Amino acid sequence: MQSMKHISAALAMLTLAAGSALAAPVTYTVDSSHTFPRFSYSHLGFSTQLSTFSKTTGTVAFDAQAKTGAVDIVIDTTTVNTGSTDFNGHIQGEDFLDTAKFPTATFKSTKVVFAGDKPASIEGQLTIKGVSKPVTLTVTSFQAVPHPMMKVPALGANAFVTIKRTEFNAGKYAPYVGDEVRIDIAIEALAK
């Protein structure tokens, strides 16, 4: 009977310790092989064009207990993929992303708003072509659990924001080519 009390006490201590470890602030590194921002816009009213960026880096900090977080993302705009080699070069030109002068776009959060236990929106500064504007990302899904294969803390989320490209000096052919651009990001990150 005495040994059962010791085992129960030990299990209770382990449970508390595990709960504390999970609730502590964790910094995650973006998994570039599973993080792909994409953007979409109207092309002359005929279709909605979809393009992606294939290299994204950064960090995400998350504290479930305190309900706080921070996001710092860098998108390599030279990795734009429109589906056409010629058009990739066109999008990287001076009239649009001007990747020769501005090879990255960045998002740095200023506030994470929670709904219950999960982030619902992320406010921050988006910088494209050297122009910074405040934006709010809407979070459509979020999960922070141990990675089932790597056995380390991991998180994943999907979020989006709609911007006007003319506000970032990338407005050639607007309004014929849509000024409104929706940016979606699917992100996965692993604990450092």
VENBEL-V295580 format. One record per residue. N is the residue number from 1. RES is the residue in three letters. SS is DSSP state (H for helix, E for strand, C for the rest). OMEGA is omega in radians with two decimals (999 if undefined). NEAR is the number of other C-alpha atoms within 8 Angstrom. Layout:
((N & RES & SS & OMEGA & NEAR) (N & RES & SS & OMEGA & NEAR))
//
This chain:
((1 & MET & C & -3.14 & 4) (2 & GLN & H & -3.14 & 5) (3 & SER & H & 3.07 & 6) (4 & MET & H & 3.11 & 7) (5 & LYS & H & 3.13 & 8) (6 & HIS & H & 3.12 & 8) (7 & ILE & H & 3.11 & 8) (8 & SER & H & 3.13 & 8) (9 & ALA & H & 3.13 & 8) (10 & ALA & H & 3.10 & 8) (11 & LEU & H & 3.11 & 8) (12 & ALA & H & 3.12 & 8) (13 & MET & H & 3.11 & 8) (14 & LEU & H & 3.12 & 8) (15 & THR & H & 3.11 & 8) (16 & LEU & H & -3.14 & 8) (17 & ALA & H & 3.13 & 8) (18 & ALA & H & 3.12 & 8) (19 & GLY & H & 3.12 & 8) (20 & SER & H & -3.13 & 8) (21 & ALA & H & -3.13 & 7) (22 & LEU & H & -3.07 & 6) (23 & ALA & H & -3.11 & 9) (24 & ALA & C & 3.09 & 9) (25 & PRO & C & 3.14 & 8) (26 & VAL & E & 3.04 & 8) (27 & THR & E & -3.09 & 10) (28 & TYR & E & 3.04 & 13) (29 & THR & E & -3.13 & 12) (30 & VAL & E & 3.06 & 14) (31 & ASP & C & -3.05 & 11) (32 & SER & H & -3.14 & 10) (33 & SER & H & 3.10 & 4) (34 & HIS & H & -3.13 & 8) (35 & THR & C & -3.06 & 14) (36 & PHE & E & 3.01 & 13) (37 & PRO & E & 3.07 & 13) (38 & ARG & E & 3.11 & 11) (39 & PHE & E & -3.11 & 11) (40 & SER & E & -3.11 & 11) (41 & TYR & E & 3.12 & 13) (42 & SER & E & 3.08 & 12) (43 & HIS & E & 3.10 & 11) (44 & LEU & C & -3.11 & 8) (45 & GLY & C & -3.12 & 9) (46 & PHE & C & -3.04 & 6) (47 & SER & E & 2.99 & 7) (48 & THR & E & -3.13 & 9) (49 & GLN & E & -3.14 & 8) (50 & LEU & E & 3.11 & 9) (51 & SER & E & -3.12 & 11) (52 & THR & E & 2.94 & 11) (53 & PHE & E & -3.03 & 15) (54 & SER & C & 3.09 & 11) (55 & LYS & C & 3.13 & 10) (56 & THR & E & 3.10 & 14) (57 & THR & E & 3.07 & 11) (58 & GLY & E & -3.12 & 10) (59 & THR & E & 3.04 & 12) (60 & VAL & E & 3.03 & 13) (61 & ALA & E & -3.09 & 11) (62 & PHE & E & 3.06 & 11) (63 & ASP & E & -3.07 & 12) (64 & ALA & C & -3.08 & 11) (65 & GLN & C & -3.13 & 6) (66 & ALA & C & -3.08 & 5) (67 & LYS & C & 3.09 & 10) (68 & THR & E & 3.10 & 8) (69 & GLY & E & 3.10 & 10) (70 & ALA & E & -3.11 & 12) (71 & VAL & E & 3.10 & 11) (72 & ASP & E & -3.00 & 11) (73 & ILE & E & 3.05 & 11) (74 & VAL & E & 3.13 & 11) (75 & ILE & E & 3.08 & 12) (76 & ASP & E & -3.06 & 13) (77 & THR & H & 3.07 & 13) (78 & THR & H & -3.14 & 9) (79 & THR & H & 3.13 & 8) (80 & VAL & E & 3.12 & 13) (81 & ASN & E & 3.14 & 11) (82 & THR & C & -3.02 & 10) (83 & GLY & C & -3.14 & 7) (84 & SER & C & 3.14 & 7) (85 & THR & H & 3.13 & 8) (86 & ASP & H & -3.10 & 6) (87 & PHE & H & 3.03 & 9) (88 & ASN & H & 3.11 & 12) (89 & GLY & H & 3.13 & 8) (90 & HIS & H & -3.14 & 8) (91 & ILE & H & 3.13 & 11) (92 & GLN & C & -3.10 & 14) (93 & GLY & C & -3.07 & 11) (94 & GLU & C & -3.08 & 7) (95 & ASP & C & -3.10 & 10) (96 & PHE & C & -3.04 & 12) (97 & LEU & C & -3.14 & 13) (98 & ASP & C & -3.05 & 13) (99 & THR & C & 3.07 & 13) (100 & ALA & C & 3.12 & 7) (101 & LYS & C & -3.05 & 6) (102 & PHE & C & -3.04 & 12) (103 & PRO & C & 3.12 & 10) (104 & THR & E & 2.92 & 12) (105 & ALA & E & -3.09 & 13) (106 & THR & E & 2.98 & 12) (107 & PHE & E & 3.12 & 12) (108 & LYS & E & -3.07 & 11) (109 & SER & E & 3.01 & 12) (110 & THR & E & -3.12 & 9) (111 & LYS & E & 3.03 & 9) (112 & VAL & E & -3.12 & 13) (113 & VAL & E & -3.11 & 9) (114 & PHE & E & 2.93 & 10) (115 & ALA & E & -3.02 & 7) (116 & GLY & C & -3.09 & 4) (117 & ASP & C & -3.04 & 7) (118 & LYS & E & 3.05 & 10) (119 & PRO & E & 3.10 & 11) (120 & ALA & E & 3.10 & 11) (121 & SER & E & -3.13 & 11) (122 & ILE & E & 3.09 & 14) (123 & GLU & E & 3.14 & 13) (124 & GLY & E & -3.14 & 12) (125 & GLN & E & 3.04 & 13) (126 & LEU & E & 3.13 & 12) (127 & THR & E & 3.09 & 11) (128 & ILE & E & -3.12 & 12) (129 & LYS & C & 3.11 & 14) (130 & GLY & C & 3.13 & 6) (131 & VAL & E & 3.13 & 8) (132 & SER & E & 3.13 & 9) (133 & LYS & E & 3.03 & 7) (134 & PRO & E & 3.10 & 8) (135 & VAL & E & 3.05 & 10) (136 & THR & E & 3.07 & 9) (137 & LEU & E & 3.03 & 10) (138 & THR & E & -3.13 & 10) (139 & VAL & E & -3.11 & 13) (140 & THR & E & 3.04 & 9) (141 & SER & E & -3.13 & 8) (142 & PHE & E & 3.08 & 11) (143 & GLN & E & 3.05 & 8) (144 & ALA & E & -3.10 & 8) (145 & VAL & E & 3.04 & 7) (146 & PRO & E & 3.10 & 8) (147 & HIS & C & -3.03 & 10) (148 & PRO & C & -3.13 & 5) (149 & MET & C & -3.06 & 4) (150 & MET & C & 3.08 & 5) (151 & LYS & C & 3.04 & 7) (152 & VAL & C & 3.06 & 8) (153 & PRO & E & -3.12 & 10) (154 & ALA & E & 3.02 & 13) (155 & LEU & E & 3.11 & 12) (156 & GLY & E & -3.14 & 12) (157 & ALA & E & 2.95 & 12) (158 & ASN & E & -3.13 & 12) (159 & ALA & E & 3.12 & 12) (160 & PHE & E & 3.03 & 12) (161 & VAL & E & 3.04 & 11) (162 & THR & E & -3.13 & 8) (163 & ILE & E & 2.98 & 10) (164 & LYS & E & -3.06 & 9) (165 & ARG & H & 3.09 & 11) (166 & THR & H & 3.13 & 10) (167 & GLU & H & 3.13 & 8) (168 & PHE & H & 3.13 & 11) (169 & ASN & C & 3.13 & 10) (170 & ALA & C & -2.93 & 11) (171 & GLY & C & -3.13 & 12) (172 & LYS & C & 3.11 & 8) (173 & TYR & C & 3.05 & 6) (174 & ALA & C & 0.12 & 9) (175 & PRO & C & -3.08 & 6) (176 & TYR & C & 2.92 & 8) (177 & VAL & E & -2.95 & 12) (178 & GLY & C & 3.06 & 12) (179 & ASP & C & -3.14 & 11) (180 & GLU & E & 3.12 & 10) (181 & VAL & E & 3.06 & 12) (182 & ARG & E & 3.08 & 11) (183 & ILE & E & 3.07 & 12) (184 & ASP & E & 3.06 & 11) (185 & ILE & E & 2.99 & 11) (186 & ALA & E & -3.02 & 12) (187 & ILE & E & 2.95 & 12) (188 & GLU & E & -3.11 & 13) (189 & ALA & E & -3.11 & 13) (190 & LEU & E & -3.14 & 13) (191 & ALA & E & 3.13 & 10) (192 & LYS & C & 999 & 5))
//
